[in-house]
Amino acid sequence: MDTMKLNNGQEIPVQGFGVFMVENNGPCEEAVTKALAAGCRLIDTAAAYFNETDVGKAIKSSGISREEIFVTSKLWLQDYGYEAAKKGIDASLKNLGLDYMDLYLLHQPYGDTVGAWKALEEAVRAGKIKSIGVSNHTVKLLSNLIPEMEILPAVNQMECNPFFQQKELRKYMEQYGIRLEAWYPLGHADKELLSDVRLSKIAGKYGKSVVQVILRWHLQEGIVAIPKATSMEHIRENLDIFDFMLTDDEMAQIREMDKGIGTHDPEDMENAARLSALKVHD
């Protein structure tokens, strides 16, 4: 698996495997086992996905050395604030059955993000986490948090696909070397996106699927994509993007598809209230 360099020098695989909404106690373990067998080396979970334990089981039984697998999890809102975040970090490590996580993110931009970030920075210094980052942080939300940081985010995980390319955010993050990591890289199976005639024409030229063209676009834009799949067929399809390259003209065509509108607005305080109601533990 090819890698990209983060702003702290750590290497991250160019494509990951997301387990959002994959059930724990079997289904998630099976899916991660398939992904690892297919060659994926970046697994992305979260406390709020309620499947960290299955991810840990799959990693342990894979026979692959820990150093080869890049494990990401995320701190939930319930554990924001300095003291609570320290416990949340330890809970994720315990659930995963790991001594360290390669990347740990603030899952949402609400509540005491400053206190939580201080705990993440402390965990880096203690060797519990190699890289830290954020998720769902817009330019406004990032610019409010960055002055409070001693360690800059290595990653900002955001919704991103050809219909929602996060151009303003990516330009802002460039000055800090923050890497964009895309959730919903395929538009959450958006039928309009996956049937777009421009993408279909490009896919036909290379004998690839539209999905593969979209994931290749992310790769060439320097964006780490974390598509979700549960079947081995789709997992392998997602990973089979390294034997062709989009031309400058094709990249430009895809950039023109940007609508600038996604499915989630992190600055909408109704989302803050709704998400804060979710509890990941008693």
C-alpha positions in Angstrom: 0.0 0.0 0.0 1.4 3.4 -1.0 1.6 6.1 1.7 1.5 9.9 2.1 3.5 11.9 4.6 1.9 13.8 7.4 3.1 17.1 8.9 4.9 15.2 11.7 6.8 12.9 9.4 4.6 9.9 9.9 3.4 7.9 6.9 -0.3 7.2 6.4 -1.6 4.7 3.8 -3.2 6.5 0.9 -6.5 4.6 1.3 -8.2 3.3 4.3 -11.2 1.1 5.4 -14.0 2.7 7.3 -16.3 0.8 9.6 -19.0 3.4 10.3 -22.3 1.6 10.9 -20.7 -1.9 10.7 -22.1 -3.8 13.7 -19.8 -5.1 16.5 -19.7 -8.7 17.7 -18.9 -10.3 14.4 -19.8 -8.3 11.3 -17.2 -5.6 11.9 -14.5 -8.2 12.8 -15.3 -10.1 9.6 -15.2 -6.9 7.4 -11.9 -5.8 8.8 -10.4 -9.3 8.4 -11.4 -9.2 4.7 -9.9 -5.7 4.3 -6.6 -6.7 5.8 -6.5 -9.8 3.7 -7.1 -7.8 0.6 -4.1 -5.5 1.4 -5.7 -2.6 3.2 -3.5 -1.3 6.0 -5.5 1.7 7.3 -8.5 0.9 9.5 -10.7 3.7 10.7 -13.0 3.3 13.6 -14.3 5.5 16.5 -15.7 5.2 20.0 -19.1 6.3 18.7 -19.1 3.5 16.1 -19.3 1.0 19.0 -17.0 -1.5 17.2 -13.5 -0.8 18.4 -13.4 -4.2 20.0 -14.1 -6.0 16.8 -11.4 -4.0 15.0 -9.0 -5.0 17.7 -9.9 -8.7 17.4 -9.4 -8.6 13.6 -6.0 -7.0 13.9 -4.9 -9.5 16.5 -6.0 -12.5 14.5 -4.7 -11.2 11.2 -1.2 -12.4 11.6 0.0 -9.1 10.3 2.6 -7.2 12.4 1.2 -4.3 14.4 3.7 -1.9 12.8 2.2 -2.6 9.4 -1.4 -1.6 10.3 -2.4 2.1 10.7 -5.2 2.3 13.3 -7.4 5.3 13.6 -10.0 6.0 16.3 -11.9 9.0 17.5 -12.8 10.6 20.8 -16.5 11.2 21.3 -18.1 14.4 22.7 -19.1 12.7 26.0 -15.3 12.5 26.8 -14.4 16.0 25.9 -12.5 18.1 28.4 -9.0 17.3 29.7 -9.7 14.8 32.4 -12.5 13.0 30.5 -10.5 12.8 27.4 -7.6 11.1 29.2 -10.1 8.4 30.2 -11.6 8.3 26.7 -8.2 7.7 25.2 -7.4 4.8 27.6 -10.9 3.4 26.9 -10.2 3.3 23.1 -6.8 1.6 23.7 -8.5 -1.0 25.9 -11.3 -1.7 23.5 -8.8 -2.0 20.6 -6.5 -4.1 22.7 -3.5 -2.0 21.6 -0.6 -0.3 23.2 -0.9 2.7 20.9 -3.0 4.2 18.1 -1.5 5.6 15.0 -4.0 8.4 14.7 -6.7 9.7 17.2 -9.1 12.4 16.3 -11.5 14.8 17.9 -14.7 13.4 16.3 -16.8 16.6 16.5 -16.0 20.3 17.0 -18.3 21.0 19.9 -17.8 21.3 23.7 -14.4 21.6 25.4 -12.3 20.8 22.4 -9.3 22.7 23.9 -9.3 20.6 27.0 -9.7 17.4 25.0 -6.9 18.5 22.6 -4.5 19.0 25.6 -5.2 15.4 26.6 -4.4 14.2 23.1 -1.1 16.1 23.1 -0.2 14.6 26.4 -1.0 11.1 25.0 1.4 11.8 22.1 4.2 12.6 24.5 3.4 9.5 26.5 3.6 7.3 23.4 -0.1 6.3 23.4 -0.8 8.0 20.1 1.5 8.7 17.2 -0.5 11.4 15.4 -3.5 13.5 16.4 -6.1 15.3 14.4 -9.6 16.5 14.1 -12.8 15.6 12.2 -15.6 17.8 11.0 -13.7 21.0 11.5 -14.4 23.8 9.0 -12.0 26.8 8.4 -13.8 28.7 11.1 -13.7 25.9 13.6 -10.1 25.1 12.9 -9.0 28.7 13.1 -10.6 29.0 16.5 -8.8 25.9 17.8 -5.3 26.1 16.3 -4.1 29.1 18.4 -4.7 26.8 21.5 -2.6 24.0 20.1 1.0 23.0 20.8 0.9 20.1 18.4 -0.9 20.8 15.1 -3.4 18.4 13.7 -1.9 15.9 11.3 -5.3 15.2 9.7 -8.7 16.7 9.3 -11.3 14.1 8.4 -14.1 15.7 6.5 -16.9 14.8 4.0 -15.3 15.1 0.6 -16.1 13.7 -2.9 -16.2 15.2 -6.4 -19.6 16.9 -5.6 -18.1 18.4 -2.4 -14.4 19.0 -2.8 -13.7 21.2 0.3 -11.5 23.6 -1.8 -11.5 26.5 0.6 -10.8 24.2 3.6 -8.0 22.4 1.7 -6.4 25.8 0.8 -6.5 26.9 4.4 -5.0 23.6 5.7 -2.1 23.7 3.3 -0.4 26.4 5.3 -0.2 24.0 8.3 0.4 20.8 6.3 -2.8 19.3 7.5 -3.9 16.3 5.4 -7.5 16.0 4.4 -9.0 12.6 4.9 -12.3 12.0 3.2 -15.4 10.4 4.7 -18.2 9.7 2.2 -15.6 9.7 -0.6 -18.1 8.1 -2.9 -20.9 10.5 -1.8 -22.5 7.9 0.4 -23.4 5.9 -2.8 -24.9 9.0 -4.3 -26.7 7.7 -7.4 -26.2 11.0 -9.3 -22.5 10.9 -8.6 -22.0 7.3 -9.4 -23.9 7.6 -12.7 -22.3 10.9 -13.8 -21.6 10.7 -17.6 -18.2 12.5 -17.2 -17.0 9.9 -14.7 -18.5 7.0 -16.8 -16.6 8.2 -19.9 -13.3 8.4 -18.0 -14.0 5.0 -16.4 -14.7 3.4 -19.8 -11.4 4.7 -21.2 -9.4 2.9 -18.5 -11.6 -0.2 -18.1 -12.3 0.8 -14.6 -15.5 1.5 -12.6 -16.7 5.0 -11.6 -15.9 4.1 -8.0 -12.3 3.5 -9.0 -12.1 6.7 -10.9 -13.4 8.7 -7.9 -10.9 7.0 -5.5 -8.1 7.6 -8.0 -9.1 11.3 -8.1 -8.8 11.5 -4.3 -5.4 9.9 -4.4 -4.1 12.3 -7.1 -5.5 15.3 -5.1 -3.5 14.1 -2.1 -6.6 13.2 -0.1 -6.7 10.0 1.9 -10.0 8.3 1.2 -11.7 5.9 3.6 -14.5 4.1 1.7 -16.7 1.6 3.5 -17.3 -1.9 2.1 -18.3 -5.2 3.5 -17.9 -7.6 0.6 -14.5 -8.8 -0.6 -15.4 -7.9 -4.2 -16.0 -4.2 -3.3 -13.0 -4.1 -1.0 -10.8 -5.3 -3.8 -12.4 -3.0 -6.3 -11.7 0.0 -4.0 -8.0 -1.0 -3.7 -7.5 -1.6 -7.4 -6.6 2.0 -8.4 -2.8 1.9 -8.7 -2.5 0.7 -12.3 -3.8 3.9 -14.0 -3.4 7.6 -13.7 -5.9 10.4 -14.6 -4.7 13.0 -17.0 -4.5 16.7 -16.1 -7.6 17.3 -18.3 -9.5 14.5 -16.6 -8.6 15.9 -13.1 -9.8 19.3 -14.3 -13.1 17.8 -15.5 -13.7 16.3 -12.1 -12.8 19.5 -10.3 -15.5 21.2 -12.3 -18.1 18.9 -10.8 -17.8 20.6 -7.3 -21.2 21.8 -6.0 -19.7 23.0 -2.7 -22.6 21.5 -0.7 -22.4 18.4 1.5 -24.7 16.4 3.6 -23.4 17.7 7.0 -22.8 21.2 8.2 -20.5 21.1 11.3 -21.3 24.8 12.1 -25.0 24.0 12.5 -25.6 24.1 16.2 -28.6 21.8 15.8 -26.1 19.1 15.0 -24.2 19.9 18.1 -27.3 19.4 20.3 -28.3 16.2 18.5 -24.8 14.6 18.5 -24.1 15.6 22.1 -27.1 13.5 23.2 -25.3 10.3 22.0 -23.5 8.5 24.9 -20.8 6.0 24.3 -20.6 4.7 27.8 -22.5 5.0 31.2 
